Amino acid sequence: MANENMIGSRAGESSPQNKQAHGERGESRPTAEDMKSTVTAVAQDYTDKASKAFDEVKAPEGATTGTVPFKRAQLAICGAVLVLVLPVSSLLAQLPSFTGQKLTGSLTAVGTVNVNELAETTASTAPAARSGIDVNPHLRPVLRPPVRDAGPLIDRAPSTPLAETLPAIQQLNFRGFNGLTHLDQRTARNGNQFSTEPPDQGLAIGNGFVLEAVNSALNVYDTSGVQQLVRPVALSQFFGLPPGVNRTTGTFGVFPGDPSATFDPETQRWFVIAWAQLNTSAGAPILQSRLYIAVSQSSDPTGTYTIYTLNTTAAHAPDAGGPRVPDFPHFAVDHYGIYISTNEFGIDPTSGGPGPFITAAITAISKQALISGSSHFVMTTEHTLAVWALTNTSSLNSTNPALNLQAVAVNTQAYHFPTTAARQKPGFRPLGESLGEPLERLDPGDFRIVSANYSAGRLWATLGSEVIDAQGVRRHVANYFAIAPQIQGKFLTATLITQGRIAPIGANALYPAIAVNARQQGGMVFTLVGPNNYPSSAFVPINNTIAGGIQISRAGNEPEDGFTGYRAFGGNGVARWGDYSAAAVDSDGSIWMATEYTPDLARTINANWSTYITRYHP
């Protein structure tokens, strides 16, 4: 989950309306001198501690409550078989055994919200005063599952050329627009938010709409990039929670983050999830966590949603792991259910901070029952690149769901845990200059599976890795895999169809995400950054088993200049980035992709990131 501070973006370049909506607000860009006094105060406030008790969040006024039984277990979908891919270090041929646990629990329906009304209500209210701390003093560190050392780093990566160096026949037509920015999320809910970074990208596409969610804000666009809401909506507001911080009273609320979103063409419904660790009214974390799920009541993503909460504190698992948080939640949907994979980390009982990794898990929920307000729940867990299949998902619609989880390992090319931070091109960075600190490097993440997409019998997945280039320099690359899983009776098999890595010449590819349509044509998006490149939005086209040249969909204009890497804010010179990009397939086979980059737009004092949304039609 992102630290409590975030990035911003510009309005879409496709239309004047979109530019106005995204707030090319005519605000002057701050200089290093302008920032000095403010940064000193922010850094001082950042060290303040908190101590008051926080009351449990109640349902919104007038809301009805109910329970939705559900099932939990680990995840992309093929027919009635749910398929999940997880890394097993260097993809060992043998998979450790595991014991599944089938447990029951309940979701609680806490009420409904109308997104358009939320945006209009906020727009008609005066902005909050710019007082109090801007950065949450209780920052969450990066949560990483344990990994096994893959051995010495000896891989030599062939370089992937930019599209501009390829013959004209390989040039592609694509378009895009700016999505949510740090400024957008920081000023959502009239500014009763914290600065957070990185954005943690959520993206869904359907019915001529694009829904984007980042760590603490949500927006809806049409496919031309025109914003459909009066202004972005804070995720705390969307899930019916108190604001992250009330800047009038100084009271801390709830900070939902790590959002993921999907559109289900079968039911014409939109689904959005996020999680939060609860805290006191003074911001101190407590031993409680929640998963929040929003389900639209129609095909309109700007309309009304039913909001559910799941108490994930103990995760309904008798594993003696104690209180935990459900980090890195991601979606899959089939005919019968929705499936949410999570990485469970403990909560330290003394400090309330993060504890050790416990397990990975899936929550399986009856789709139709969730839409109508009632459902079932089963759980099995495992902390082990393996392909997992969750079968008998049709039982979710019965009174006694009986899901079966199987796993098989697949041999692939080696991949390596990143050990170095990514360098970026020097440039205008008023925050860092005002602090007198050097240019930040970017966190490349780890080698967990950061995206998975099932299409026409193939499971596509991506992860980041580190290699040595021809000059002997360590660089970060984007690995992709296509696997054909098959269930024969009670047995699961998986065959590797293709694999590869994208290695920009003299640069890095961070946080890849992939989507492929039924014709096995698609795209893989990532941030391209290096000593000669500002963080930029880039992608490669996928055609069956072949990846094409690198396309720069939106070049960055300046270096990352966010607070998370600076020592004045507790950083170590490495800024948070990612933590993941997103990609989705539309009904016409077009590919929609979103990732983080740094434009030259209006920004906040503490961060300058933005997201960019690209449409590519193979």
Secondary structure by P-SEA (a helix, b strand, c coil): cccccccccccccccaaaaaaacccccccccccccaaaaaaaaaaaacccccccccccccccbbbbbbbbccccccccccbbbbbbbcccccccccbbbbbbbbbcccccccccaaaaaaaaaacccccccccccccccccccccccccccccccccccccccccccccccccccccccccaaaaaacccccccccccccbbbbbcccbbbbbcccccccccccccccccbbbbcccccccccccccccccccccccbbbbbbbccccbbbbbbbbbbbccccccccccbbbbbbbcccccccbbbbbbbccccccccccccccccccccccccccbbbbbbbbbbccccccccccccbbbbbbccaaaaaaccccccccccccbbbbbbcccccccccbbbbbbbbbbbbccccccccbbbbbbbcccaaaaaacccbbbbbccccccccccccccbbbbcccccccccccbbbbbbbbbbbbbbbcccbbbbbbcbbbbbbcccccccccccccccccccbbbbbbbcccccccccbbbbcccccccccccbbbcccccccccccccccccccccccccccccccccbbbbbbbbbcccccccccccbbbbbbbcc
